[in-house]
Amino acid sequence: MNRLKIAIIGDYNFTFNAHHATNLSLDHASAFLELEINYYWIKVGEAAQQKPIYYDQYDAFWIAPGPYQNPFYLNGIFKRLLDLKKPVLITGESFKLILEYLIAFHQLNGTGEKLISENLTTGPYFEKIEILPNSKAFSKLYENFTLTELSATRYSLYPKLIQELSGSWIDIEALNQFEDPEIFSMKEKMFFVACAFYPQVSSTRDIPHPIIYTFLKSAIEAQALASN
């Protein structure tokens, strides 16, 4: 049986449904794939202070939803994860934060404009998001899974920003019903996927979320490549 070690980077709070669902969704996917996994929550501030060699012990990384005690620390973490050849899954608020990192890194906002909205989801409840796959890969992933997801985060992006990012660095994998990007992946990466919504909340034991079990499958593939 394959064994995986997953780092969940986030400031865990057992009262947050999305955090509890993160653990459960990994259990669902590992049972579905007949994997043995160990996952560890690592506080954002702690992960940011580690040397690059620290990350070598993990097979894959999940940036969990916030809130974060200090979101600024995620910039250094994004840089390290982008340098690795290991799967990365990003969900929730960190969707916006990695976009802001890419904007700054590639100097895409010389005029200081507001290119990404604030969170457009309001209130204490999850909002229903309709997923409109924009690629063959994600159309296939959602072939037998509901297109309705749940989220407490939603962002609108300046159209020119989408054009610039998708030209060289990212692929828009899915839009939502508001025609805003909801899922993107980094180009030339085995699996580096960011979702503005919370796929873990829609996962069940009977029907694990396809993005999450694909994340784990990619970790197995990356592990095999590293051992060869």
N, C-alpha and C positions, 0 to 999 in steps of 0.2 A: 504494500500500500504506500502511495506517495505521501510524504510528509512536508508540510509547509509551515513557515514561520512568518506571520503577518504583523507588521507594525501599523497600529491605528494611531495616527497623530491627531490629537485633539485634547481639549480640556474636559475630560469626562465628568458628567453629572448624571447620576442614576435617575434623577427626576425628569430628565429630558427624554421624551419618547423616541426621538431620532437617534439618540445615543444607545438606548436599550435595543432599538431595532437594528442598529449596526451589528451588534453581537449576534442577535438572532438570525439575521440574514446570512452571516458567515456560517453559522451552524446549518442553516437550510441548504446552502450551496455545497458545503463539504459533505453532507450526508448524501446529497443527490449525486455527487461525483465520486463518492466512496473514498474521500480523502481524510487523512488525519492532519488537522491544522492546530497550531497554537497561535493565538493572537494576543497582542499586548498593547494596551493603551499607553501612549507616551505623551506627556504634557508638551504643548507647543514650545514653551520656554526651555524645557529640558532638551527636546530634540534639537533646537537651534544651537545649543551650546556644545553639542557633540562633534567630534572630529569626523571627517568623511569615512574613516575606517569603521566607525560605529555602525554605519548603514549596511555594511557588507554582510552582517549576520542575518539580515532579513531577506525573504524571497520576494516580497511585494509590500507596497505601502498604500494606505488609505488615509487621505486627509478627511477627517470626519467633519460634520457640520459644527458650527459654533454654538453659542458665542465663545470667543477666545479671550483669554485674559490680556494678551498682547498680540494682536494680529500682525503687527510689524515683523515679528520673528518669522512669520511664514515666508517672507521674501528669501531669506537665506536657505530655508528648507526647500523651496521650489528650485532654487539654483542647484542644490545638491541632487535632488531627484531627477532633474532634467539631464544631469551628467551621467546618471546610472543607466544601465541596460536592464532595468527591472520594471515590472508592471506598477502603474500608479493609477489609483482611482480617487477622484475628487468629487465631493458632494456638498450641496448647500452653499453657505456663504463664501466658501473658499473658491467657488466658481468665479465670482467677481474679483477676488483677491489675486488669483493667478493671471487673470486678464490684465489687471493693473500692473502686475509684475512684468508681463510681456510688453505692455505699452512703454513702461519705463526702460526696460532692457534694450528694446529696439528703437527707442527715442521716437515714438510715433505721435507725441503730443507736444511739439515745440511751442505751440501757442497757448498751452494751458487750458484748453477747452474741457468742458465736462463731457466725456465720451461714453460714460456708463451711468445709468440712472441709479438713484437710491433704490432700496428694496421696494418693489411695487405691491408686495403682498402685505396686507394690513390685518390686524385683528389677531386673536389668540388661536385661531383654528387653521388647519391645513387648507390650502387652496387646491382645487382640481386643475391639473395641467394636462392638456391633450398633446400627446407626442406625435409629431409628423415627421417620420424618418426622411432623411435627405440623402441617404446613401444606401447602396445595396446591402452592405454589411449590417446596418442597423434595421433595415427593412426585414432582413432575415431573422435578426434577434427578436424582433417584436411579432414575428409571424404567428406565434401561438401564445402571446401574452397581451394583456390589456394595454391599450394605448393611453389609458387614463392613469396618470401618476398623481402623487400628493406632494405638496411642497409648502414651505413657509418662506421661500425666497424666490423672487423673480426680478429680472433686470432687463432693461431695454438698452440696446447698444446703438451708437451712432453708426449709420450705414457705411460711411467711409472707413470707419475702424474695422468693420467686418470685412470689407473688401481688402484692406491692407493686410490684416492678419491671415485671412484665408488664402491670400496670394502666395505666401512663403512659409508660414509657420503652423497654421492649424487647418483642419478640415471640419466644416460644420456638419455634424452627423444627424442632427434633428432640430426642427423648429417647434415652437408651441403654437397654440391657437391665436396668439397675438402677433405671430410672424417674427418673433425674436428667437435667437439661438438658444436652445435648451440643452444641447449636448454638443461638445466639440472634442476632437482628439488632436494630439500633436502629430505633425507629419514625421515620417521616418522613425516612429517609435512602435515597438511591438504592441504595447497597450499603455496608453497614457490618455485617460478619458476623464473629462470634467462634465458633471451634470449639475445644473442649477437646482434641480429637484432632488428628492430623497428616494432613490430606488429601494433602499433598505426597508422603507415603510410599507411598500407594496409586496414585499417578499413574504411567502408563506412556506410552511414545511412541505405542503403538497405541491406547490408551484414556486420554487425558488426563482428569484429575479434573474433573468438572462444576462444582464450586465454584470451582476456579481459573480455568477458561476463562470462567465467568460473571463473575468478578472482572475479567478483562481486557476482556470485552465491555462491562461497565459503565464501565470507564475510557475506552473509545472513545466511548461515549454522553456521558459527562461532558465529554470533550474537545470534542465537537461542540457541545454546549450552551454551553460557555464561549466558543467562537469566534463564536457567532451574536450 
